[in-house]
Amino acid sequence: MTEQEILDSLKHIEIRTGKERTIKSYVLRSSTLDEAQKQIVLSGFERYCTIFRDELTDPKTLFKDPSKPVIVEIGFGMGTSTQIIAKERADYNYLCLEVYLVGFVKLLRDIEKLSLDNILLMRFNAVDVLSHMIADGTIRGFHIFFPDPWPKKKHHKRRIMQSDFISLLSSKLEKGGYIYFVTDWQEYADWTLELLEKEETLYNPYDGFAPHVSWRPETKFERKGLDKSYQINELWFEKK
Ligand SMILES: C[S@@+](CC[C@H](N)C(=O)[O-])C[C@H]1O[C@@H](n2cnc3c(N)ncnc32)[C@H](O)[C@@H]1O
């Protein structure tokens, strides 16, 4: 790709059919890069990023080592836990989706410094990526950590965890694959537990919430929640 193609590819982050996106789970923020961010993008993009393609693919084939199972992270924010998990659990490939440009560039800079070859970043709406680009039964796990809780009732429709989205996640999982969801918003935790339990293709190995998974490091969002004495709830469901 030319430098211009790389920079242009970051401007389109969703498919719009008609006026609306499927789930408006994020608010679009600035898409401009300063000079330093442009340099990070141009130096790391070809090795550490991939672009949206409207063609169902087994994402293993996108990685340097296609023998590793693929984990998809949805909404990695600044990528703090992403890079720690990818480094420590190097037997997996990580396809990491985020629309927030500042976070995308930050994680790109960090993984370039660490030379992590088992991560690919995509700046694109996760709903579109899953619906249009990921073939069914190809994903080992989904990581969804501290997604925006959209606490007001009138905004609940913006939550990424909706029954259709959960069915979509499940269709992309291999048998035995998992959905790992964490939130500090109690009502969102209860909402998601109820939806996951309703999805017949999934199975909860725990009675309700899951115990803390030792390899997931604490993030800024988590620390903020803990500082307010919020309960961190984890959910772990597997594909039947
Ligand atoms: C509250 S932040 C949490 C970030 C991170 N997981 C953490 O624990 O620090 C949620 C992130 O999800 C991203 N996001 C929301 N909807 C998304 C979507 N449909 N596709 C990709 N990213 C999305 C937002 O841009 C935001 O950065």
The ligand as an SDF file (V2000), in Angstrom:
LIG
                    3D

 27 29  0  0  0  0  0  0  0  0999 V2000
  -14.8090    1.9300   27.7200 C   0  0  0  0  0  0  0  0  0  0  0  0
  -13.6350    1.5280   26.4990 S   0  0  0  0  0  0  0  0  0  0  0  0
  -12.7660    0.1400   27.1880 C   0  0  0  0  0  0  0  0  0  0  0  0
  -11.3820   -0.0270   26.6320 C   0  0  0  0  0  0  0  0  0  0  0  0
  -10.5780   -1.2510   27.0860 C   0  0  0  0  0  0  0  0  0  0  0  0
  -11.2140   -2.4980   26.7350 N   0  0  0  0  0  0  0  0  0  0  0  0
  -10.2190   -1.2320   28.5510 C   0  0  0  0  0  0  0  0  0  0  0  0
  -10.6170   -2.1560   29.2830 O   0  0  0  0  0  0  0  0  0  0  0  0
   -9.5260   -0.3050   28.9790 O   0  0  0  0  0  0  0  0  0  0  0  0
  -14.6120    0.7820   25.2230 C   0  0  0  0  0  0  0  0  0  0  0  0
  -13.9620    0.8890   23.8530 C   0  0  0  0  0  0  0  0  0  0  0  0
  -14.7360    0.1440   22.9060 O   0  0  0  0  0  0  0  0  0  0  0  0
  -14.6590    0.8100   21.6540 C   0  0  0  0  0  0  0  0  0  0  0  0
  -15.8020    0.3720   20.8290 N   0  0  0  0  0  0  0  0  0  0  0  0
  -17.1110    0.5380   21.1140 C   0  0  0  0  0  0  0  0  0  0  0  0
  -17.8710   -0.0010   20.1550 N   0  0  0  0  0  0  0  0  0  0  0  0
  -17.0190   -0.5400   19.2250 C   0  0  0  0  0  0  0  0  0  0  0  0
  -17.2090   -1.2140   17.9970 C   0  0  0  0  0  0  0  0  0  0  0  0
  -18.4460   -1.4560   17.5270 N   0  0  0  0  0  0  0  0  0  0  0  0
  -16.1350   -1.6030   17.3000 N   0  0  0  0  0  0  0  0  0  0  0  0
  -14.8880   -1.3630   17.7720 C   0  0  0  0  0  0  0  0  0  0  0  0
  -14.6410   -0.7100   18.9360 N   0  0  0  0  0  0  0  0  0  0  0  0
  -15.6900   -0.3000   19.6560 C   0  0  0  0  0  0  0  0  0  0  0  0
  -14.7010    2.2880   22.0180 C   0  0  0  0  0  0  0  0  0  0  0  0
  -14.1250    3.0820   21.0070 O   0  0  0  0  0  0  0  0  0  0  0  0
  -13.9010    2.3230   23.3170 C   0  0  0  0  0  0  0  0  0  0  0  0
  -12.5570    2.6650   23.1000 O   0  0  0  0  0  0  0  0  0  0  0  0
  1  2  1  0
  2  3  1  0
  2 10  1  0
  3  4  1  0
  4  5  1  0
  5  6  1  0
  5  7  1  0
  7  8  2  0
  7  9  1  0
 10 11  1  0
 11 12  1  0
 11 26  1  0
 12 13  1  0
 13 14  1  0
 13 24  1  0
 14 15  1  0
 14 23  1  0
 15 16  2  0
 16 17  1  0
 17 18  1  0
 17 23  2  0
 18 19  1  0
 18 20  2  0
 20 21  1  0
 21 22  2  0
 22 23  1  0
 24 25  1  0
 24 26  1  0
 26 27  1  0
M  CHG  2   2   1   9  -1
M  END
$$$$
